Amino acid sequence: MYAIPLGDGAELRPLEVWHAEELLANIERGREFIGRHVGLPDVVSDLDGARGWLKAYADKRGADAGSVHGIWLAGKLVGGLLFRVWDTPGGVCEAGCWLEPAAAGRGLVTRGMRVLLDWAFEERGMHRVEWYVSSANEPSINVARRLGMTREGVLRENYRHRGERTSTEIWSVLAPEWRAARARAAHDDH
C-alpha cells in the first residue's frame, strides 16, 4: 500500500484492521487528550473495539462511503485522518482527525489533510469538504483555518460529549477555493 512522506520522519498510510493493536496503543497514549473533544477513545476502549472500529471503516471504504488513514512518526502510529462521511454522487465529504499529545504541534494533521484534500478534489471529484469541530477545540479550528476553510456557523449545544452539551462549528472548503489557494501557493513558491 501507499506511504506518503509528510516530512520530519512522518508518513501517511492506510489504517487497516490489522493495525488494531497499534491503534489501541495510540489511543492509550493519548486517551485523555484525544477524548477531550471526540468520542474515539470511548469506542476504542480495548482490542475488540479497535478492530470493530477499523472494520467499520474498511466496510465504508469498500462501499465508497468513507476511509481512515494513519499518521506514523518515526515508525509509530501517532494519529489519523479520516473521511467520516463520503458522498460521491453529491460531491460532499466530511474530514476529521485525531492525534496523540506527543505528536501535536508539528503540523502533521495539516500536511496530511492537504494530501487528502488534493486527492478528494482532484482524483475523486469532490466539490465540498466539511470539517465539524467542537468550539472548544482550538487546535482543530486552527487546522481548518490553515487549510483555507471558511467558518459557516455554529450548531449551539448540539452534541453531548461525556455528559456535557458542546457546540459544533462547521467549516468547509470548496473545490474552486482549494484550487485557487493551491495555485497561489505554487505561484508564491516561484
C-alpha positions as CSV (number, residue, x, y, z in Angstrom):
1,M,0.0,0.0,0.0
2,Y,1.0,3.6,-0.1
3,A,3.2,5.5,2.3
4,I,3.2,9.3,1.6
5,P,6.0,11.2,3.3
6,L,4.8,14.2,5.3
7,G,8.3,15.4,6.3
8,D,10.1,15.2,9.6
9,G,10.1,11.4,9.5
10,A,6.3,11.2,9.3
11,E,4.2,9.2,6.8
12,L,0.5,9.0,5.8
13,R,-0.6,5.4,5.3
14,P,-3.8,3.4,5.1
15,L,-5.1,2.4,8.5
16,E,-6.3,-1.2,8.2
17,V,-8.0,-3.8,10.5
18,W,-4.6,-5.5,11.1
19,H,-3.4,-2.3,12.7
20,A,-5.8,-2.7,15.6
21,E,-3.1,-3.2,18.2
22,E,-1.2,-0.1,17.0
23,L,-4.4,1.9,17.1
24,L,-5.2,0.8,20.6
25,A,-1.6,1.7,21.7
26,N,-2.0,5.1,20.0
27,I,-5.3,5.7,21.8
28,E,-3.9,4.5,25.1
29,R,-1.0,7.0,24.9
30,G,-3.4,9.9,24.2
31,R,-6.7,8.7,25.7
32,E,-7.5,11.8,27.8
33,F,-6.0,14.3,25.3
34,I,-7.9,12.8,22.3
35,G,-11.1,12.3,24.3
36,R,-11.4,16.0,25.3
37,H,-13.3,16.7,22.1
38,V,-14.0,13.4,20.3
39,G,-15.5,10.1,21.2
40,L,-13.0,7.8,19.5
41,P,-11.3,6.8,22.8
42,D,-14.7,5.7,24.1
43,V,-15.2,3.4,21.0
44,V,-11.6,2.1,21.0
45,S,-11.6,1.0,24.6
46,D,-10.0,-2.4,24.0
47,L,-8.6,-4.5,21.2
48,D,-12.1,-5.7,20.1
49,G,-13.2,-2.0,20.0
50,A,-10.2,-1.1,17.9
51,R,-10.8,-4.0,15.5
52,G,-14.5,-3.2,15.2
53,W,-13.9,0.5,14.5
54,L,-11.3,-0.3,11.8
55,K,-13.6,-2.9,10.3
56,A,-16.4,-0.4,10.1
57,Y,-14.0,1.9,8.1
58,A,-12.9,-1.0,5.9
59,D,-16.6,-1.6,5.2
60,K,-17.0,2.2,4.5
61,R,-14.0,2.1,2.1
62,G,-15.5,-0.9,0.3
63,A,-18.8,0.9,-0.1
64,D,-17.0,4.1,-1.2
65,A,-18.6,5.8,1.9
66,G,-15.5,6.8,4.0
67,S,-11.9,6.0,4.9
68,V,-9.3,6.2,7.6
69,H,-5.6,6.9,7.2
70,G,-2.9,6.7,9.8
71,I,-0.1,9.1,10.6
72,W,3.1,7.4,11.5
73,L,6.0,9.3,13.1
74,A,9.4,7.5,13.2
75,G,7.5,4.2,12.6
76,K,4.9,4.7,15.3
77,L,1.2,5.4,14.8
78,V,0.6,8.7,16.4
79,G,-2.8,9.7,15.0
80,G,-5.1,9.6,12.0
81,L,-7.1,11.4,9.4
82,L,-10.5,10.2,8.1
83,F,-13.3,10.9,5.8
84,R,-16.1,10.1,8.2
85,V,-18.8,10.7,5.5
86,W,-18.1,10.4,1.8
87,D,-20.9,11.1,-0.7
88,T,-19.6,10.6,-4.2
89,P,-22.8,11.4,-6.1
90,G,-23.4,14.5,-4.0
91,G,-19.7,15.6,-4.2
92,V,-19.6,16.2,-0.4
93,C,-17.5,14.6,2.3
94,E,-16.6,15.3,6.0
95,A,-13.0,15.1,7.1
96,G,-11.7,14.7,10.6
97,C,-8.6,13.8,12.7
98,W,-7.1,12.8,16.0
99,L,-3.5,13.0,17.3
100,E,-1.8,11.9,20.5
101,P,-0.2,14.7,22.5
102,A,3.4,13.8,21.8
103,A,2.8,14.4,18.1
104,A,0.8,17.6,18.4
105,G,2.1,21.0,17.3
106,R,4.2,19.6,14.4
107,G,1.8,20.4,11.5
108,L,1.2,16.7,10.8
109,V,-2.6,16.9,10.6
110,T,-2.4,20.0,8.3
111,R,0.2,18.4,6.0
112,G,-1.7,15.1,5.9
113,M,-5.0,16.8,5.2
114,R,-3.5,18.7,2.3
115,V,-2.6,15.4,0.7
116,L,-6.1,14.0,1.3
117,L,-7.8,17.2,0.1
118,D,-5.8,17.2,-3.1
119,W,-6.9,13.6,-3.6
120,A,-10.6,14.3,-2.8
121,F,-10.8,17.2,-5.1
122,E,-8.5,16.2,-8.0
123,E,-8.8,12.4,-8.1
124,R,-12.3,11.8,-6.7
125,G,-14.1,14.9,-7.9
126,M,-15.5,16.1,-4.6
127,H,-16.9,19.6,-4.6
128,R,-17.1,20.3,-0.9
129,V,-15.1,19.1,2.1
130,E,-16.6,19.8,5.6
131,W,-14.9,19.9,8.9
132,Y,-17.0,19.6,12.1
133,V,-15.2,20.7,15.3
134,S,-16.0,21.4,18.9
135,S,-16.0,25.1,19.5
136,A,-13.6,24.4,22.4
137,N,-11.1,22.6,20.2
138,E,-8.8,25.4,19.2
139,P,-6.1,23.2,17.6
140,S,-8.6,21.6,15.2
141,I,-10.1,25.0,14.4
142,N,-6.6,26.2,13.6
143,V,-6.2,23.3,11.2
144,A,-9.4,24.3,9.4
145,R,-8.0,27.9,9.1
146,R,-4.6,26.7,7.8
147,L,-6.5,24.6,5.2
148,G,-8.3,27.7,3.9
149,M,-11.7,26.6,5.2
150,T,-14.5,29.0,5.8
151,R,-16.4,29.0,9.1
152,E,-20.0,28.7,8.2
153,G,-21.7,28.7,11.6
154,V,-22.1,27.1,14.9
155,L,-24.6,24.4,16.0
156,R,-25.1,25.5,19.6
157,E,-25.0,22.8,22.2
158,N,-25.9,20.2,19.6
159,Y,-23.7,17.4,20.8
160,R,-23.5,15.6,24.2
161,H,-19.9,14.6,24.9
162,R,-19.1,12.8,28.2
163,G,-22.2,14.2,29.8
164,E,-21.8,17.8,28.7
165,R,-23.5,19.7,26.0
166,T,-21.0,21.1,23.4
167,S,-21.3,23.3,20.4
168,T,-20.0,22.3,16.9
169,E,-18.5,24.7,14.4
170,I,-18.9,23.9,10.7
171,W,-16.1,24.8,8.4
172,S,-15.7,23.9,4.7
173,V,-13.7,24.4,1.6
174,L,-15.0,24.2,-1.9
175,A,-13.1,22.7,-4.9
176,P,-12.6,26.1,-6.7
177,E,-11.4,27.7,-3.5
178,W,-8.9,24.8,-2.9
179,R,-7.6,25.0,-6.4
180,A,-7.2,28.8,-6.3
181,A,-5.3,28.6,-3.0
182,R,-3.0,25.8,-4.3
183,A,-2.3,27.9,-7.4
184,R,-1.5,31.0,-5.3
185,A,0.8,28.9,-3.1
186,A,2.6,27.4,-6.2
187,H,3.0,30.9,-7.7
188,D,4.4,32.2,-4.4
189,D,6.9,29.4,-4.3
190,H,8.4,30.6,-7.6
